[in-house]
């Protein structure tokens, strides 16, 4: 059956296949050895450890304490609350345990494979501490029973008869150390010997429990003297066993909280519940043995549920019998009164010793299994390397020894009631996370979460979480807060320090579920330009030469979609498999290292232009699709390897991702021609995508430029007019406003907030420049953009243009205002400007000092005649030559409800002739 639980049908299982757990051959051999030594059946492996963990200290030494302080009604309420919490948790445990194979580690294994290494590792440590403290609690309970039976009475220096054990803090610590050493010896032998020993103890405890039940009916009324510590001596009070009495029952119905003589603190509902709940924390004893069970998925649900139901009935029955037969003083003051009223006291004494010793061993071996699983998963690196060592038969010897050492440290607390609240808090936290794991799996709707145990819903998980959290803070707000704080520290440490795992992360399934739901809610028909944001598609040929450009566009996206696109020039028909899959990891690693919030989209195409078309059509999903295409500039500059000098790679020992080929040699031919490059720009504009051409962005050292303390402060220069069409220069058309929008978005990024926007207003003589400046300033005010306006006389530049033009400025002579506006909005005819003019415009830009960090320039539309593409690109190169980091921008505003498309055959159907929208709509 063990092999059937590792069926290949479950390629993904909650708890992971053995191949996912293994990290190297050593771990593979360890897993095989552990599987070979599984031999415990349901009763011995689950039922017996669970019953003995729950029938221990609370049953024999603290149940009377609980009933005596709380009364019958409140005691039954405590049992109901406690078993409601553990009942919900048991349902979650059974669901997880029946969803695939289980391995060593119990609750840790379940949570880590469900919630991922961060939650699994941190909760594993918390559960380890809970088991360690629980083991110490049971050892202290056994010491208390020993001292009660064989201790020298307080106030006497020499004992008589069997009372020979001295009583003091250090003596009791010594007794606890000896008893813990005995537990260590049994656990070192292995799980099989432990199971046999616990079965023998179970028989003893079952006999003692039967004797106790009979004693309530067979024992006659009697008085029980109780010796209590008082100052430096002791005092004696008398408790009474009245037999079945209605008066005794009525006296014990209500609560009567008093002083706990061992700690000197007044009891309350929460403090008594903390003690009582330790009798319910054994539900994980069976799952802790998951690595030693023959069929864990079969045994854990059946064995755990059976044990929990049986203990609930026994606790309620005993609580009623105690309230009906014992007065409150006996219940509150005499922890070992069951021995005093028993028909055969020695058997009860043996049962107390056996049960508490077994519970201590159960928690010790459970803690060691959790520690071994943590070490084997390498979540804490070398810190737990010793815990990996096992004996020849697979017993984690070093994990047992390390767990023993920690239990020994906890024994210094000295008193059982002192650590009861801490133990309860730890276990409640673990139970809450088990319910959380099951809830997350249910809410994620993962197809492979199909447990054979179906008696649970997300409601039971949620109720279990709520119950655990409420009781945890009710018992001790300080302990609960400290535990959660410690858990958070572990989460952060594991998130940043632990290696990546192949277990699967439930967070990814939950994110997928929610993202799909919200993407369906993102209706593209409700888009409005008022809520527009840039959604970038950056085409990258080789990331080695584009590291700084990738980072720059990340600042420019303004919380929008960001996609890194790449075209591989191959034909899938000629290939045996998809060549892009092996490259995906390299690209994702690049995104992580550069710390950019981007997706990666790779495609195969016969040409770069076809590949870009594919990405523009298919990238994104639903309402999240790229609306802006970003390209590097097409020039003859030799590419530089930016990754080799990037801090993300030079500051670590990791190599640059090997999936990227070397950069193109300067003399090597390019992958696309100038005509194809301009064709890509034209294609994007036809698709109503905005286009950004970035030149010399690889020379931008953002950290150095923006953090310099020298005056003046860094600047962003914005030239919002079409310099290649001076006769149609305007500051309020769609493209100009979009250019201003992009500069403003960049300035809003955290790293660019120190930079100031400087807007250049080109003016000619006789055109009332101050009026133009005031109008532009009012526009900036309406758009809520803070920018400096600088007037730039450019008569000398435009004179070069008019010398080559036939018509006067402003359009054909005698043209109406509407005709002139329509003429200005036609795409730029690059043949109307000479190289001399473009060089003069370039010089004008360079003369504006001081030099900015980056410049934004107007990108004119490519000419309709494709034969002019090379000339168009040549003039763009002349315009931007020597300017440093420069971004050429062309904006296309899609139709919105406020601006419906013109009717067909109206003369304005082309996007090139669309009327200019109101600026406030483009820049809300």
N, C-alpha and C positions, 0 to 999 in steps of 0.2 A: 504493500500500500504506500510505502514511502516513495517508491518510484512513481506510482500513479499520481501522487500529489505534485510531482514535478513534471506534469504533462507538457508536451510541446504545444498543446492547444492554447495554453496561456502564455503567449510570448511576452505579454506584460501581465504581471501579477502585482498585487499590492505589496507583497513582501519580497518580490523580486526573485528571479531565477538565480540558480547557483552561479551561473556565468556572470551575472551582474554583481554578485557579492564579492566574487574573487578579485583579488588584486595581485596577480602573479601566481606562479605555480605553488608557492608555499601555502597560500590561502586555499588553493584548490585542493591540495592534499589534506589540509585541516578540515575542510568541509566534508570531504569523502570519509575521513576517519570518524567525524562526529556522526554522520549518517549511519555508518556501519555499527556504531555503538548504541543506537536507539533501541531500547528494549523494555520500556515501562508501559504497562497497560493503563487504561482509564482509571481504574479504582486506586491502584498504588501510586500512579503518577499525578493524578489530579484530585480525586476525592479525598484521599487520606491527608495529603499536605494541606489542602484547603481547610478541612475540618480541624486539624491540629493547630493551624495558625489562628483560627477563630475561637476554638475551645482551649484557651490558654490562660493568660493572666486575668482577663476580664471575667471569664466564667468562674474561676475558682477563687480569685482574690479580690475582684473589684465589682462583681455583680451586686453583692449586698451593699457595697458602698454607693453604687448608682441608685439602687432602689431606696436605700435609707435616706438619702438626701433629696431625691427627686420625687419620691412617692410613686405609687403604682400608675396613676394617670399620666404623669409626666414621663415616667420611665417607658411606658408603652408608646407615648408620642415620640420619645427619642429613638426607640427601636424602629418605629414607622418611618421617621425622617431618614435615619441612617440606612435602612434597607431600601428605601425608595431611591436614595442616591446610588447605592451599590447595585441595586436592581437595574437602573438605567445604564450603569456602567457595564454590568455583565452582559446586557444585550448588545452593547457596542463591541465589547471584547469578542463575543461569539460571532458577530457579523464579520469582524476583521479576521478572526482566526479561521473562518471557513471560506475566505476569499483567496485561496491559493495556499502554497506551502509556507510553513513556519520554520524558523531556525532558532538557535539559542539566543536568549536575550529577553524573551517574554514581551512585556509591555514596551520596552525600548525598541525591540525589533518591529513591533506593530506600528508604533508611532513614527519611527524613523523612515520606514518604507512607505508610510502614508503621507507624512507631512514634509519629508525631506531631511537632509542631514542637520540643518540648523535646529529645527524643533526637536528632531529625534535625539540629537546629541545632548541638547540642554535638558530635555525631559529625562533622558537616560541618566544623566548625572543626578537630577533631583530624585529619581526613583531609586538610584543606588544609595543616596543619602537616606531616603525613607526606609529602605530595608536595613541599612546599617543602624539607624537609630531604633528601628523596631527590634532588631536583634539585641541591642543593648537594653531596651526596655524589658524584654523577656528575661534576660539574664538578671537584671535588677529585681524583677519579680521573683525569680527563683531564689536569689539571695535573701530577699525579704521573708520568703517562706522558710528557708533554712534557719535563719536567725530566730524566727518566731517559734520554731520547733525545738531548736537545739541551742539557742543563745542564752547567755547568762543574763538573768533579769537585771533591769536597770537599777542601779543603786547598790548592787552586790559586786564584790571583787572576785569571789570564787563561786563557781557554779556547783550544783549538786545533781547527781544522777546523770541524765542525758543532756542537761543544760551546761555544755562545756565550751561553747563558742563565744569568745569575747565580742562585744558590740562596740564599734566605733566606725568612723568614716573610713579609716585606713584598713581596718580589718574587713569591713564589708567590700571594699575595693579589692582586697586580696582574694576573698571568696569568689567575687565575680570574675577575676582574672583566671582562677583555677577552672571554674565552670566553663568559661569561654575557651580555654585551652582544650577542654574535653570536646566541645563542639567542633573546634578546629580539627582535631584528630579524626573525628567521624567524617567531616566534609572532605578531608584530604584523601580518604580512601576512595571516595567516588560516589556518584549518584545512586548506584545500585545498592551499595551497603547502606547508604542513607535511607533509601526507600524501604529496605528490609527493617532497619532500625525504627523507622517511623511507623511501619505496620505493627510492630510489636508494641510500640508506645500507644498506637491507636487502640489496640485491644485492651490495654490497661485503662486508658481514658474512658473507653466505652463501659468497662466494668465499674469504674468509679462513678460515672454519670448515673448508671443504673442504681448503684448503692445510694447515691445522694437522693434520687427520687424516692426510693423506698424509705429512706430515713425520715423524710418529712411526714410519712404516715406511721412509721413504726416507733419513732423515738417519743418518749413521754416528756411532758413539760419539765424544764430544768433551768436553773440559773447558771450563767456563765460569767465568772469574774474576768474583768478586762484590765490588764496592767498597761497604763498609758504613761509616756514620759511627761514629767512635770518638773520644771526648773532643772536642778542637778540630780533629781531622783525620779520617782514615779508615783503615780496615784492609781487607785483601783476603782473601777466602776463596775456595776453589775448589769449585764444584759440578760434578757429572758427569752427562752424558746417556749412559747405558750402552747404549741400545738395549734391545730386549726381552731381559730377563734374569730368570731365576727367582730368583736371589739378591737382586736389587733388589726384586722383588715381595715376597719374604718379609720383607725389612727394612722394607718400607712397609705391611705388613698391620696392625700394631698402632699405637697412638698414641704420639706422642713430642712432647708439648707443651713448647715452649721460650719464649724471650723474643722478643716482637715488637720489632724494632729501630726501628720508627717511633715507638712510644709508650713503650718501655721496660718494658712490663707483661708478666707471665707469662700465657700463654694457657691456657685451659681449654676444656672441652667447650662450656660456655654462651657464652663470649666468641667462640669460633670459629663456633658456630652463629649468633650474632648477625650476624657478617660474612657468612656463607654465605646467610642467609635473605634478604638484600637482593637476591639473584638470583632470588627467588621473588615479590617484591612487585609485579611488573608485571602481575599478573592483572587489575587494574582499569584498565589503560591503555585497553582497548577500551570498557569501560563509561563511562569518563570522556569519551569521544567520543560518547556516546549522543545528544547534541543535534545532532550533525553526520552521523549515520548515516541512510541511506535507510530501513532497516527494523531498528531497534534490537532489537526482540523476536525477530527472526529471526537477526540477525548476532551478537549477544553470546553466546548459548549455543554456537553452532557454532564461531565463531572462537576463543573463549576456551578451550574444551575441547581443540581441535586444537592450539593453541599450548602449552598446559600439558603435554600428553602428549609432544609433540615435544621440549620442553626437558628433560623428565625423562629421556628416553632419552639425549639428548646429554650431559647432566651425568654420568650413570652411566658412559657409554662413555668419556668423557674422563678421569674419575677412575681408571678401570681402566688406561687407557693411560699416564697419568702415573705411577701406582705401579709399573708394569712397566718403565718406561724411565728414570726420573729418581731420583737419590738424594735423601735427605731434606734435605740442605743446600741443594741447588738449589731444591727446592720451597719451603722455608721462607724463604730469604734473598733469592731473586731473584723479585720480583713480575712482571718482564717476561720470564721465561725462554722463553715461547712464541715470542717474536721471535728469541731466540738460537738456538733449535733449528730454526727454520723453514727450508724450502728457498728461500723468497723473503722475507727479513725485512722489506723495505719495505712489502710488502702487509699483513703482520700489523700493522705500525705504523699504516698507514692504517686498517685495520679497527678497531683499538683506539680511535683517535681518532673514527672515524665512529660506532661503537656507543655510546661514552660520551656523545658530543655529542647523539646522537639520544635517548638515555635522559634526558639533562638537559632537552632540549626537551619530551619527552613528559611528564615530571613538571611542568615549568613550565606547559605549556598545560593539563594536568589540574588543577593548582592554581587556575589562572585561571578555568576553567569552574566549579569548585566555588564559588569566591568570587563569581562572577557570579550563580550560582543562589541563594546565601545573600542577596546584596544584593537580588535581584529578589523574594524572598519576604518582605522587610522584617522579618526576625526580629530584627535588631540596630538597627533604626531608622535614624537619620542616620549612624551610625558607618560604614556601608558604602555611603552614597549615591553616592559617586564611582564605585564598582564597577559601577553600573548602566549607565554610558555605553557605547554601542557604536558601531562604524563603520557606514558606509552598507550594507555587506554583512552586518551582524549580528555581526561579530567584537567580543567584549568587550574593547576596547582598554584601558580603565582598569583592569580586573581583571588583565590581563596585566602592566601596569606596576606595580601594587601587589604582585602576586606576585613580580615581579622584585626589588623593593626588599627584601622579606622574605628571599628567597634570598641576596641580597647580604649581609644581616646575618649569616646562618648561615655564610657563607664565612669569617668571622673565627675560626671554630673551628680552622681550619688543617689538620687531618689527617683522612683518610678514616675510619680505624679509630676515631677519637674519637666521631664522630656515628653510626657504624654501629649501635650498640646503641640509640640514641634512635630512629632511623628504624625499626628492627625493632619496637620497643615500640609505636610509633604505629600501624604497619601491623597488628600483631597485635591491637591494641585495635579497630581498624576492622573487621577480619575477624570478630572475635568478635561485634561488634554486627550485622554483616550476617547471621551465623548466628542471632543472637537475633531479628532481625526476621522471618526466615523461620520460626523456631520459634514465635514468638508468633502468626503468621498461621495456622500449622498447628494449634496448640493451641486457638485461638479458634474454629475450625470455622466461619469466616465463609463463607456460601454463595457470595459473589463472589470468594473466593480459589480460582480454578481455573486454575492455570498450565498451559500446553500442554506444558511440560517436567515430566515426572512422575518422573524418576529421583532422587528425594530422599524422605526421610521425616524425622520429628522426631528419629529416632535419629542421622541424619547431622548434623543441626543441633546437637544436643546434644554430639556428639563433637567437632565443630568448635569449639564454645565452650570445652569442657574443654581441648582441645589448645592453643588460643590462650592461655588463662589460665595454664596450667601453664608453657608455654615463656616467656611474658612475665615471670613472676616468677623463673623459672630463670635467664634472661639477666641481669636486673637488678631486684632487688626494689625498689631505690630509685626507678629510672625508672618501673617499673610502678605503684608507689604514688603517685608524683607525678602520673603521667598520669591515674590514676583520680581523684585528688583534684581535678585541674584539670577533668576531665570533670564531676565532681559540682558544682563551682562554676558551670560553664556551665549545667548542668541547672537549678540553683536560680535562676540569673539569668534564664534564658529562661522558666522557669515563672512568675515573678512580673512580668517586664517585657515579654515578647513579646506581641503582639496575638493574639487568638484566630484560629484558622485554620479553613478548611472542608475540610481534607484528610481528616478522620476520625482518631480516636485508637484505636490498637490496644488501649490499656488499657481502653477502654469495651467492646470486644468480649470481652476476657478477663474483665472483671468480670461482664458479662452471663452468660457461659458458667458461671462459678463460682457466681454468685448463683442461677441457675436450678437448678444441681445441688444446692446446699445448701437451697434452698427445698423441693425435693422430699424432702429428708431430714428437714425440720422437720415432724414428725408431730403433728398437733393432738390425736391420741388419747393422746399421751404427756404432754400438758400437766399440770403440777402446780402448785398454788398456792404451793408452796415456792419456785418459780423465777419467780413472777409478776413482771411489770414493767408500768408504765403504757404504754399505746399510745394516743396522743392523736389525736383528730379535732377540730380547732379550726375552727369555722364562722366565716368572715370575710365580712362583707357588702362592706366597702370597706377595703382595707389602709391607706388614708390615716388612718383613725381607729382603727387597731388595732395600730400598730407595737409599742407596749410590751407589749400583751397577747401578741402573737406571741413576743416575746422572753421573757416570763415563762413561758409554757407550754414553751418550749424548755428552760428550767431545770428544769421539772417532769417531763420525760419520762423521766429516768434511763436513758439509752441505749436507750430503747424507740422504737417506731415513732411518727412525728410527721407528721401529714397536715394540710395547710391545705385546708379545703373551702370551696367557693363555689358558690352556686346562682344561675344566671341565669334570670330569669323570662321565658322565651320558648318558642314552640312551633316545633319543627323543621319541622313540616309546612308552616308558613307562611314558611319562610326558604329562600333559594336555596342556602345552604351553612352549614356548622357555624360559628357565631359565636365558639366558644370557642377555636378554633385560633389566631387572631391574638392572643388574650389570654395564651396560655401563656407566651410569652417574657417578658412583663411580670412575671408571677408568679415565674418562675424567676430573673429579675434581682433581684426583691425578696428572694427567699430568699438569694441570694448576697450582696447588700448588707447585709442584716440579720445575716448570718453565723449562720443557724440551720440545723440539720440536719433539714430537713423535705422532704416530698414535696408535690406540688400535685395536687389532684383537683377538677376543675370539672365541673359537670353542668347540663343544661337540665331544667326542670320547670315545671309550671303554677303551683306554689305553693312557698313555702320549705319547708313541712312535707314535701311529697312529695320535694323535692330532698334534704332531710336523710335521709329514709328511704332513698332510693337510695344515698346515700354510706355510710350505716351498713351497708347490705346488701352493697355492692360494693367499698368501699375496701379496699385491702390485697390480699394474695395468700397463699394457703396458710395457714401458721401465723402470718403477720404481718398481723393485722387489728386495727383500732382496738377497744379495749375500754372507752374512756373518751371521752365527748362533752363538749366544752368550748364554752360559749356565753357571749357577752357578756350583760350584764344588760339587761332590758327596762325602761327608764325614760324619762323625758322630758328627760334631759340632752342638751344640744346637742353633737353630735359635734365633736371637735377634730382638726385635721390634724396628726397626730403625725409624719408623714414630713417635713414642712417643717422641723421642729426636730430631727429625728433626726441624730446625729453622722455616721452612715453616708452621709448625703446632704448635710449642710451642710459637711462637711470636704472635699468634692471639688467640682469644677466641673460634675459631671454633673447633669443635671436629674432630677427625680423621674419615675419611669416614667409615660409619657403614656397607657398603656393603662388607667389607673384613672380613673373619672369623678370629678368634684368631689363633695365630701361633701354629704349631704342638708341642706338648709336647716332651721333649727329649726322653722319653721312648716309645713314640707312633711309630707305624710302618710307614715307608715311603710309598709314593704313587707309587714309581717305584723301581725296583731292580737294582743292579749294572749292571747286564747283559743288562737290558733294557736301562740303561743310556748310556753305551758304544755303544749299538745298534743305539741310536739316533745320536751319533757322526759319526758312520759308514754310516748311511743313508745320512747324510748331505754331507759327502765327495763323496758318490756315485752320488749325485745330483750336484757335482762340486760347492758346497758351502764351503766357508772358515769357520773354526770353531775356536771359542775362548772359553776357559774354565777359568772362573774367580774364584779365591779362596781368601777368607778372604778380599774381597773388602769392606765388611761392617765395617771392622775395620779401613778403610781409612778415616781419618778426613782431607779432602782436604784443607779446609780453614786454618786449623792450620799448616799443613805440608808445604803448598806452600807459606804462608805469613810470615813464621818465618824469623826473621832478623839475626839469628845466622849463623855463618860460619861453615862448608861450605854450599854452596847453595844446595837446594834439587836436587836430581838426579833420573834419570830413568835408571835402569840397563837392559841391553839387552844381552841375551845369544843366539846368532843365530845359535848354532849347536845342533844337536840331541844328547843330553847327554845320552839317552838310547841306542844309537847305535854309540859308539865312533869310530868303525872301518869304518864308512861311514860319518864321520864328514866333512861337507863342509860349506863354507860361501856364496856360490853363487847359491844354488839351489832355486827353487821356494818358498819353505816354509821359508827358511832363509830370503830371500829378502822380502817376505810378512810380516814376523815378524818385520823386520827393518822398513818397511813401516808403520805398525801400531804404532810403537813407535814414528816415526817421525810425524805422524798425531796427536798423543796425544800431542807432544811437541809444535805443531803449534796452539793448542787451547789457547785462551786468558788466561785462568787460569793457564796454564802449561808452559807459555813462560819463566818463571824464572828458570825452571828446566833444567838441562843439561843432554844430552844423554851420557851414558857411555857404550861403547861396549867392551865386554870381548873376547879376542882372546886366546883360549886355545892352548898352545904350548907344545911340547915334546922336550926332549934333542936331538940334532943332526938333527933338522928339519929346520934350518936357520930361527929362529923366526923373525928376523928383515926384512928378505925378505917377509915373510908372512904379517907382519905389514904394510910394504910399499905397498904391493899389495892391502890390505884391505883399506888403507888410500886413494889410488888412486880410488878405487871403490866408497868410500864415496864422494870423490871430483866429480867424474862423476855424481853421483846421487844428488849432491848439498845438502848433509846432513852434518850438523855440529855435530860432536860427538867426544868424547874423546875415545881413544883406550887404553885399559889396557891389558898387557900380563899376562896370568895366567898359570904358570907351573902346569901341571896335570899328570905328570909321575906317581906319587904315586896312583892316582885314576885309570888311565888306566891299571896300573900293575895288579890291582885286576880283571880287566876284562880279560886281556890276560891269566891270570892263569886259567880261566874257559873256554877259547876258545881253539879249536883244531887247527885252521888254523892261519897262520901269519897275521899280520895286512895288510889291503889293499886288501883283497879278496883271493881267492884260488891261490895256487902257480902256476906260469906260466900263469896266466890269462893275456889276452891282456888288453890294456887300455880301449877299448870299453866295454869288458866284465866286467871289474872292475867297470866302471862307472854305467853300468846297475845294477850290484849287489848292489851298494851303494844306488841306487834309489828305490830299493824294499822296501816295508813297513817294519818297525822295527819288528824284531823278539824278543819279550820281554823275551823269554826263554834264550837268549844268555847272559843276564846280571843277576847278582845275587843281592839279597837285600843288601849284604855288599857293592857292588859297588855303588848301587843307594844311599845308606846312605852316602858313601864317597863323591859322587857328590853333594849331598845336603849340606854336611859340607863345601865343597869347595865354594859353592855359598854363604853360610852364612859368610865365613871368609872375604869376600870382603867388607871392610868397607870404609866409613861410610855407614850405612844402607840407602837404597834408599826409595823413596816414593812408588814406585811400580817396580816390576820386570816383564820382558817379557821373556818367555822361549819357546823353541821349543816343539811343541806337535807332537809326532810321530803318524803315522797312526795306528789305531787299527789292531790287527792281523786278518788274514783271518779266522782262527779257532775260532769260537764263544765260544768254551769251555775255551779259554784263556782270555776272557774278564775280569773276576774277577782279574786275575793276572796282566793284563795290568793296571787296575784301581788301584790296590794295589801299583804298582811301581810308578805310577803318584803321589799317595798320599805320598809315601816315599820321592820322589824327591822334593816335594813342602812343606813338613812338616816344620812348624816354620819359613817359609820365609816371612810371612806377606802378604800384598796385592800382588798377583801374577796373571799374565795372561799367560796361555798356548795357543800358536797360531799355527794353521796349515793352510797354504794357498793353494788354488787350483786355478791356473790361467786358466780361460776358453779359449777356442780356439778363436783366433782373426784373422783378415785378414792377419796379418803379420806372423801368425803361424798356417797354416791350419792343420786340423787333419790328422794323418797318414792314409794311405789307409788300408782297411781291410786285414786281414791275413798277415800283414807285420811283426808281432812279436812285434809291439809297439802299438796295439790298446787300451790297458788298460790305463786309466788315471794314473795308478801307474807307468807306464813305459815311460810316455811322456818325451821327451828330455827337458833339462833345457833351457828356453828362455834366450835371452840376458837381463841382468839386467836393462839396460836403458829403455827397453820397459815396464817392470813392474813398475819401478819408474821413470816416465818421469821427 
